[in-house]
Amino acid sequence: MKKGEVLILQIKEMDFKGNGIAFYENKPVKIKGGVIGQKVEVKIRTVSYTHLRAHETGRNLVCRLLL
């Protein structure tokens, strides 16, 4: 998988907010809106480790430190 690559995924589930959930390599991918069975294009984008850490919660931090 490369940055900018476009995947075609199919929405398999819906969450309680009405967002679609598709799966890529057994990992959930949230899609804004949509309906079950709909095929959607998803563009891959990368984020830095620093960006991920900026969204870290106290619970995540404890789990990461325990690893």
N, C-alpha and C positions, 0 to 999 in steps of 0.2 A: 504494500500500500504506500503510495507516494503522495506528497502534498499536491493538491490540485486535482487529484484523481476523482472521477465521478463514479459513484456506485449506484446501481438500481436496486432498491430494497423494497420489500413488500410489508405493509403494515399488518401486524399479526394480532395486536391487542390495543386497547385504549386505556388511558389512565383516568383517574377521577376528574381531571381538569379538561378532558376532551382532547388530549394530545394523543397522537398515534405512537405506537411503539413497534419498531422493526428490530431485527436482530442481524448483527454482523459478527461472524466468528463466535456465536453464542453469547454475545454481549448486547445488551439493550441500547438502542439508539432512539432518542426522543425526537418525534416529528411534530411540529406545530400543526394542529388540526388534522385533517384527513379522516379516512374511514377504513375499517378493516377490509383488507383485500386490495387496497389501492397501492399501486406501484409509484414510488417517488424517487427522484434523483437526489443523491446526497453527495455534496462536495467535501472532500477530506481537507481539513485544515489542522495545522499543528499548533501546539501551545508550548511555551517554555516551562521548565520545572518551576521557575520562580512564579509564573502565573498560577500554576497548580497550587503552590504553597500559599499564595495570597487568598485562596478560597478554603484553606484548611481550617477545620474547626478544632476545638479542644479535644473532642473525642477522637478525631482522625489522628491528631498529634500523638496522643497516648498510644493508640494502636500502632502507629508507625514506629514509635520508640520501642515498643515491646517486641517488634520483629527483630 
